[in-house]
Amino acid sequence: MKTSPWTLVFGAWLIAAMATLGALFMSEIMGFAPCVLCWYQRIFMFPLVFILAAGLFPFDPKVLRYALPLAAVGLLVAGFHLLLVAGYIPENLAPCRQGIPCSTVQVQWLGFITIPLLSFFAFLVVNALLITTYLKTPK
């Protein structure tokens, strides 16, 4: 099955939109206060919803030059946060000095699914879809 670049960017937009709504739901409805690293991840995820939507109608492959750097840096921040929560990175390297510690696990589903893990996988899928779009788009 051949997947069009538009479909791939739409998939990336869908993941970014779900991650954004999920983050807002967890903080505003469920009452989980985001840590500093969570805020950094939001800074890189939230704009993707609008940037990718702008590149879909009409489809413009140049949207990748704006979306991919945001998604890539977001993946790095999410990976750092995930390693911090897992204990591979010492807490003194975390940017969290006030408020919620970045290494605190606020919720854990099925014994291993944490908010940083969800963020990491959202950024990972968005990056994979955008890189695939880049490779499939005629130059």
N, CA, C and O of each residue as an XYZ file, in Angstrom:
556
protein
N       0.845     -1.179      0.000
C       0.000      0.000      0.000
C       0.890      1.243      0.000
O       1.812      1.367      0.806
N       0.599      2.135     -0.902
C       1.378      3.360     -1.024
C       0.704      4.471     -0.213
O      -0.475      4.770     -0.398
N       1.477      5.067      0.681
C       0.954      6.134      1.522
C       1.435      7.468      0.979
O       2.624      7.662      0.725
N       0.491      8.384      0.805
C       0.848      9.691      0.256
C       1.504     10.558      1.329
O       1.264     10.355      2.519
N       2.329     11.521      0.919
C       2.923     12.451      1.892
C       1.858     13.200      2.700
O       2.057     13.474      3.883
N       0.730     13.531      2.065
C      -0.338     14.228      2.780
C      -0.845     13.373      3.935
O      -1.059     13.878      5.037
N      -1.039     12.085      3.687
C      -1.532     11.177      4.723
C      -0.546     11.079      5.881
O      -0.952     11.024      7.042
N       0.740     11.058      5.571
C       1.757     10.988      6.621
C       1.764     12.250      7.480
O       1.855     12.169      8.705
N       1.668     13.411      6.840
C       1.632     14.667      7.598
C       0.336     14.749      8.403
O       0.337     15.245      9.530
N      -0.764     14.268      7.835
C      -2.025     14.242      8.578
C      -1.898     13.351      9.813
O      -2.393     13.698     10.885
N      -1.234     12.206      9.662
C      -1.002     11.327     10.811
C      -0.170     12.008     11.881
O      -0.452     11.874     13.072
N       0.861     12.743     11.460
C       1.692     13.486     12.414
C       0.856     14.557     13.110
O       0.992     14.774     14.315
N      -0.011     15.228     12.344
C      -0.888     16.241     12.941
C      -1.830     15.603     13.958
O      -2.056     16.159     15.033
N      -2.378     14.440     13.622
C      -3.306     13.745     14.509
C      -2.624     13.373     15.828
O      -3.200     13.558     16.900
N      -1.411     12.854     15.750
C      -0.665     12.499     16.963
C      -0.367     13.759     17.784
O      -0.524     13.753     19.005
N       0.061     14.833     17.122
C       0.361     16.085     17.833
C      -0.896     16.647     18.496
O      -0.840     17.141     19.622
N      -2.024     16.572     17.797
C      -3.279     17.073     18.366
C      -3.705     16.237     19.572
O      -4.138     16.785     20.585
N      -3.584     14.918     19.465
C      -3.949     14.055     20.596
C      -3.016     14.290     21.784
O      -3.468     14.309     22.929
N      -1.724     14.468     21.522
C      -0.772     14.729     22.605
C      -1.070     16.071     23.279
O      -0.992     16.189     24.501
N      -1.409     17.068     22.481
C      -1.738     18.385     23.031
C      -2.998     18.319     23.883
O      -3.022     18.830     25.002
N      -4.045     17.689     23.354
C      -5.286     17.560     24.121
C      -5.074     16.718     25.374
O      -5.638     17.017     26.427
N      -4.266     15.669     25.265
C      -3.965     14.835     26.427
C      -3.222     15.603     27.504
O      -3.520     15.462     28.690
N      -2.253     16.417     27.096
C      -1.494     17.219     28.061
C      -2.401     18.233     28.754
O      -2.313     18.430     29.966
N      -3.265     18.869     27.984
C      -4.193     19.836     28.576
C      -5.194     19.147     29.499
O      -5.533     19.683     30.554
N      -5.668     17.965     29.112
C      -6.600     17.211     29.950
C      -5.947     16.829     31.279
O      -6.546     16.979     32.344
N      -4.707     16.333     31.199
C      -4.036     15.893     32.429
C      -3.746     17.052     33.377
O      -3.794     16.881     34.596
N      -3.448     18.218     32.835
C      -3.144     19.343     33.722
C      -4.398     20.087     34.170
O      -4.516     20.447     35.341
N      -5.325     20.320     33.266
C      -6.489     21.146     33.598
C      -7.636     20.358     34.226
O      -8.305     20.868     35.125
N      -7.877     19.142     33.778
C      -9.004     18.349     34.283
C      -8.561     17.440     35.433
O      -9.197     17.403     36.486
N      -7.457     16.704     35.216
C      -6.997     15.763     36.241
C      -6.176     16.440     37.337
O      -5.967     15.857     38.401
N      -5.713     17.652     37.088
C      -5.026     18.425     38.120
C      -3.556     18.107     38.323
O      -2.996     18.452     39.363
N      -2.905     17.448     37.344
C      -1.471     17.180     37.460
C      -0.702     18.438     37.067
O      -0.839     18.931     35.947
N       0.098     18.950     37.981
C       0.912     20.131     37.676
C       2.118     19.695     36.848
O       2.841     18.787     37.257
N       2.352     20.322     35.690
C       3.503     19.934     34.863
C       4.820     20.447     35.449
O       4.890     21.547     35.998
N       5.856     19.622     35.317
C       7.192     20.032     35.757
C       7.836     20.881     34.651
O       7.234     21.102     33.600
N       9.042     21.345     34.895
C       9.731     22.206     33.927
C       9.972     21.473     32.605
O       9.747     22.039     31.535
N      10.428     20.219     32.672
C      10.662     19.467     31.434
C       9.356     19.209     30.685
O       9.340     19.176     29.455
N       8.267     19.026     31.422
C       6.957     18.871     30.770
C       6.592     20.146     30.010
O       6.052     20.086     28.906
N       6.891     21.297     30.608
C       6.618     22.565     29.927
C       7.451     22.694     28.663
O       6.953     23.162     27.639
N       8.718     22.285     28.722
C       9.564     22.340     27.523
C       8.999     21.450     26.418
O       8.996     21.830     25.247
N       8.524     20.268     26.795
C       7.944     19.379     25.793
C       6.674     19.982     25.194
O       6.419     19.845     23.998
N       5.890     20.643     26.023
C       4.696     21.326     25.514
C       5.079     22.434     24.536
O       4.399     22.644     23.532
N       6.165     23.137     24.830
C       6.618     24.217     23.949
C       6.917     23.688     22.554
O       6.705     24.393     21.567
N       7.408     22.455     22.460
C       7.732     21.880     21.155
C       6.560     21.137     20.526
O       6.513     21.014     19.302
N       5.604     20.635     21.322
C       4.482     19.869     20.761
C       3.323     20.775     20.347
O       2.778     20.598     19.258
N       2.937     21.725     21.172
C       1.748     22.527     20.897
C       1.796     23.247     19.550
O       0.797     23.224     18.832
N       2.913     23.890     19.167
C       2.928     24.575     17.868
C       2.811     23.624     16.679
O       2.372     24.030     15.602
N       3.204     22.357     16.866
C       3.119     21.398     15.760
C       1.688     21.242     15.259
O       1.466     21.021     14.069
N       0.723     21.355     16.160
C      -0.683     21.225     15.764
C      -1.031     22.280     14.717
O      -1.681     21.969     13.718
N      -0.611     23.506     14.934
C      -0.943     24.598     14.018
C      -0.056     24.598     12.776
O      -0.530     24.871     11.673
N       1.222     24.295     12.952
C       2.148     24.280     11.810
C       1.775     23.173     10.834
O       1.718     23.401      9.626
N       1.519     21.972     11.357
C       1.163     20.856     10.473
C      -0.194     21.087      9.809
O      -0.377     20.740      8.643
N      -1.143     21.669     10.538
C      -2.451     21.969      9.934
C      -2.300     22.978      8.804
O      -2.962     22.862      7.773
N      -1.432     23.968      8.992
C      -1.213     24.969      7.940
C      -0.578     24.346      6.706
O      -0.806     24.815      5.590
N       0.212     23.300      6.891
C       0.854     22.641      5.761
C      -0.014     21.616      5.061
O       0.367     21.091      4.015
N      -1.175     21.327      5.624
C      -2.057     20.319      5.026
C      -3.029     20.896      4.008
O      -3.364     20.225      3.032
N      -3.483     22.114      4.214
C      -4.541     22.683      3.361
C      -4.096     24.001      2.758
O      -4.199     25.013      3.453
N      -3.621     24.079      1.550
C      -3.256     22.980      0.653
C      -1.936     22.372      1.095
O      -1.152     23.006      1.802
N      -1.697     21.137      0.673
C      -0.486     20.438      1.100
C       0.755     21.166      0.601
O       0.880     21.486     -0.581
N       1.668     21.419      1.536
C       2.934     22.074      1.212
C       4.056     21.284      1.875
O       4.176     21.302      3.100
N       4.880     20.592      1.093
C       5.956     19.804      1.696
C       6.990     20.653      2.437
O       7.794     20.120      3.202
N       6.975     21.962      2.216
C       7.908     22.835      2.932
C       7.577     22.932      4.422
O       8.374     23.454      5.201
N       6.413     22.434      4.817
C       6.047     22.442      6.232
C       7.049     21.623      7.047
O       7.203     21.842      8.249
N       7.719     20.691      6.398
C       8.689     19.843      7.098
C       9.853     20.648      7.654
O      10.384     20.316      8.714
N      10.253     21.697      6.958
C      11.398     22.487      7.433
C      11.077     23.238      8.720
O      11.990     23.657      9.431
N       9.811     23.410      9.026
C       9.416     24.061     10.276
C       9.050     23.040     11.351
O       9.358     23.224     12.528
N       8.393     21.970     10.933
C       7.896     20.987     11.897
C       8.976     20.027     12.383
O       9.015     19.685     13.565
N       9.846     19.593     11.489
C      10.840     18.582     11.863
C      11.820     19.059     12.939
O      12.108     18.290     13.855
N      12.344     20.283     12.877
C      13.224     20.723     13.983
C      12.508     20.768     15.335
O      13.088     20.393     16.354
N      11.253     21.223     15.351
C      10.493     21.238     16.604
C      10.316     19.828     17.145
O      10.519     19.577     18.333
N       9.934     18.909     16.260
C       9.708     17.530     16.686
C      11.007     16.863     17.134
O      11.002     16.086     18.090
N      12.106     17.154     16.462
C      13.391     16.536     16.817
C      13.880     17.013     18.184
O      14.324     16.204     18.998
N      13.802     18.309     18.439
C      14.228     18.830     19.742
C      13.280     18.336     20.834
O      13.715     18.015     21.939
N      11.992     18.277     20.523
C      11.029     17.734     21.479
C      11.339     16.289     21.840
O      11.199     15.888     22.995
N      11.763     15.506     20.849
C      12.142     14.109     21.100
C      13.356     14.040     22.028
O      13.408     13.191     22.918
N      14.321     14.920     21.825
C      15.499     14.945     22.703
C      15.120     15.301     24.143
O      15.607     14.679     25.087
N      14.258     16.294     24.308
C      13.822     16.693     25.653
C      13.029     15.558     26.303
O      13.222     15.257     27.481
N      12.137     14.929     25.533
C      11.341     13.822     26.069
C      12.235     12.638     26.433
O      12.005     11.978     27.446
N      13.247     12.366     25.619
C      14.183     11.289     25.932
C      14.967     11.573     27.207
O      15.158     10.685     28.037
N      15.421     12.816     27.358
C      16.120     13.225     28.578
C      15.213     13.042     29.790
O      15.647     12.531     30.822
N      13.957     13.456     29.664
C      13.002     13.341     30.764
C      12.757     11.875     31.110
O      12.694     11.515     32.286
N      12.620     11.043     30.105
C      12.388      9.616     30.315
C      13.575      8.975     31.040
O      13.387      8.185     31.965
N      14.788      9.313     30.621
C      15.983      8.780     31.282
C      16.109      9.301     32.714
O      16.591      8.588     33.594
N      15.680     10.528     32.947
C      15.699     11.103     34.291
C      14.735     10.355     35.207
O      15.085     10.013     36.336
N      13.525     10.102     34.720
C      12.523      9.386     35.510
C      12.975      7.951     35.779
O      12.728      7.413     36.858
N      13.638      7.332     34.798
C      14.112      5.951     34.960
C      15.319      5.858     35.888
O      15.685      4.760     36.309
N      15.941      6.986     36.212
C      17.066      6.992     37.129
C      18.425      6.887     36.474
O      19.432      6.755     37.169
N      18.481      6.941     35.150
C      19.760      6.860     34.438
C      20.519      8.191     34.445
O      21.736      8.222     34.262
N      19.798      9.271     34.654
C      20.410     10.604     34.728
C      20.203     11.116     36.151
O      19.083     11.069     36.659
N      21.256     11.602     36.805
C      21.095     12.090     38.176
C      20.190     13.321     38.245
O      20.141     14.137     37.324
N      19.479     13.426     39.366
C      18.522     14.525     39.531
C      19.174     15.899     39.524
O      18.523     16.886     39.180
N      20.443     15.983     39.896
C      21.086     17.301     39.933
C      21.313     17.869     38.534
O      21.642     19.049     38.404
N      21.146     17.061     37.482
C      21.251     17.557     36.108
C      19.911     18.047     35.557
O      19.858     18.608     34.462
N      18.843     17.840     36.302
C      17.510     18.263     35.858
C      17.361     19.773     36.018
O      17.901     20.352     36.961
N      16.631     20.416     35.103
C      16.431     21.864     35.210
C      15.397     22.250     36.256
O      15.159     23.437     36.478
N      14.783     21.273     36.900
C      13.717     21.536     37.871
C      14.319     21.929     39.213
O      14.832     21.077     39.939
N      14.260     23.187     39.540
C      14.798     23.674     40.812
C      13.673     24.069     41.768
O      13.841     24.006     42.986
N      12.541     24.471     41.225
C      11.398     24.858     42.045
C      10.173     24.108     41.550
O      10.102     23.701     40.391
N       9.222     23.933     42.436
C       7.977     23.283     42.040
C       8.111     21.768     42.004
O       8.823     21.171     42.812
N       7.422     21.165     41.062
C       7.381     19.706     40.930
C       8.740     19.192     40.459
O       9.268     19.697     39.469
N       9.323     18.201     41.140
C      10.571     17.612     40.631
C      10.313     16.864     39.321
O       9.288     16.200     39.169
N      11.238     16.977     38.394
C      11.066     16.339     37.082
C      11.153     14.821     37.147
O      10.707     14.138     36.226
N      11.716     14.288     38.213
C      11.852     12.838     38.325
C      10.656     12.189     39.018
O      10.619     10.967     39.168
N       9.686     12.984     39.438
C       8.503     12.456     40.107
C       7.567     11.808     39.095
O       7.256     12.390     38.056
N       7.121     10.591     39.415
C       6.138      9.902     38.575
C       4.767     10.206     39.164
O       4.436      9.734     40.251
N       3.970     10.995     38.447
C       2.661     11.388     38.959
C       1.597     10.337     38.695
O       0.655     10.192     39.474
N       1.744      9.611     37.609
C       0.765      8.581     37.261
C       1.504      7.465     36.533
O       2.473      7.703     35.813
N       1.020      6.235     36.740
C       1.644      5.088     36.089
C       0.545      4.079     35.761
O      -0.080      3.507     36.654
N       0.327      3.876     34.471
C      -0.675      2.920     34.030
C       0.001      1.603     33.682
O       1.088      1.594     33.105
N      -0.632      0.498     34.027
C      -0.131     -0.853     33.752
C       1.265     -1.084     34.318
O       1.972     -1.987     33.871
N       1.661     -0.289     35.281
C       2.933     -0.481     35.944
C       4.145      0.103     35.248
O       5.236      0.094     35.818
N       3.991      0.616     34.021
C       5.169      1.150     33.322
C       4.873      2.344     32.422
O       5.812      3.013     31.991
N       3.639      2.635     32.124
C       3.309      3.745     31.217
C       3.209      5.035     32.030
O       2.281      5.219     32.818
N       4.178      5.920     31.825
C       4.205      7.205     32.519
C       3.953      8.329     31.514
O       3.971      8.106     30.303
N       3.722      9.518     32.020
C       3.504     10.671     31.145
C       4.738     10.955     30.283
O       4.580     11.220     29.091
N       5.971     10.912     30.836
C       7.141     11.104     29.965
C       7.260     10.034     28.872
O       7.721     10.329     27.769
N       6.850      8.797     29.168
C       6.891      7.746     28.151
C       5.899      8.046     27.028
O       6.218      7.866     25.853
N       4.705      8.501     27.386
C       3.708      8.871     26.372
C       4.228     10.006     25.495
O       4.068      9.980     24.275
N       4.844     10.993     26.117
C       5.397     12.118     25.366
C       6.504     11.658     24.430
O       6.559     12.074     23.273
N       7.388     10.797     24.929
C       8.488     10.293     24.108
C       7.957      9.561     22.878
O       8.437      9.784     21.767
N       6.969      8.692     23.073
C       6.437      7.948     21.932
C       5.667      8.844     20.966
O       5.683      8.606     19.758
N       4.997      9.867     21.483
C       4.312     10.808     20.589
C       5.336     11.529     19.710
O       5.149     11.626     18.498
N       6.407     12.030     20.307
C       7.452     12.695     19.522
C       8.138     11.719     18.569
O       8.478     12.087     17.444
N       8.341     10.479     19.012
C       8.989      9.477     18.167
C       8.154      9.190     16.918
O       8.691      9.128     15.812
N       6.847      9.017     17.093
C       5.965      8.734     15.952
C       5.874      9.944     15.027
O       5.914      9.792     13.806
N       5.753     11.140     15.595
C       5.702     12.351     14.764
C       6.983     12.479     13.948
O       6.930     12.775     12.754
N       8.127     12.258     14.581
C       9.402     12.317     13.854
C       9.461     11.267     12.758
O       9.883     11.566     11.641
N       9.048     10.049     13.058
C       9.079      8.978     12.057
C       8.196      9.322     10.862
O       8.592      9.108      9.717
N       7.008      9.850     11.120
C       6.100     10.218     10.027
C       6.660     11.373      9.200
O       6.560     11.361      7.974
N       7.245     12.360      9.857
C       7.791     13.506      9.125
C       9.033     13.124      8.322
O       9.215     13.605      7.204
N       9.881     12.275      8.874
C      11.064     11.821      8.126
C      10.642     10.973      6.934
O      11.216     11.093      5.852
N       9.643     10.117      7.125
C       9.121      9.318      6.009
C       8.531     10.222      4.938
O       8.709      9.971      3.746
N       7.836     11.262      5.349
C       7.296     12.232      4.389
C       8.422     12.883      3.600
O       8.331     13.028      2.381
N       9.480     13.274      4.296
C      10.629     13.897      3.629
C      11.227     12.954      2.590
O      11.560     13.375      1.482
N      11.364     11.688      2.946
C      11.962     10.714      2.027
C      11.059     10.398      0.836
O      11.552     10.071     -0.243
N       9.732     10.493      1.024
C       8.789     10.179     -0.054
C       8.469     11.369     -0.947
O       7.937     11.195     -2.043
N       8.788     12.570     -0.490
C       8.449     13.763     -1.257
C       9.461     13.957     -2.377
O      10.666     13.965     -2.127
N       8.980     14.115     -3.624
C       9.914     14.365     -4.730
C      10.664     15.679     -4.520
O      10.087     16.686     -4.110
N      11.944     15.644     -4.806
C      12.772     16.846     -4.615
C      12.770     17.701     -5.858
O      13.411     18.751     -5.885
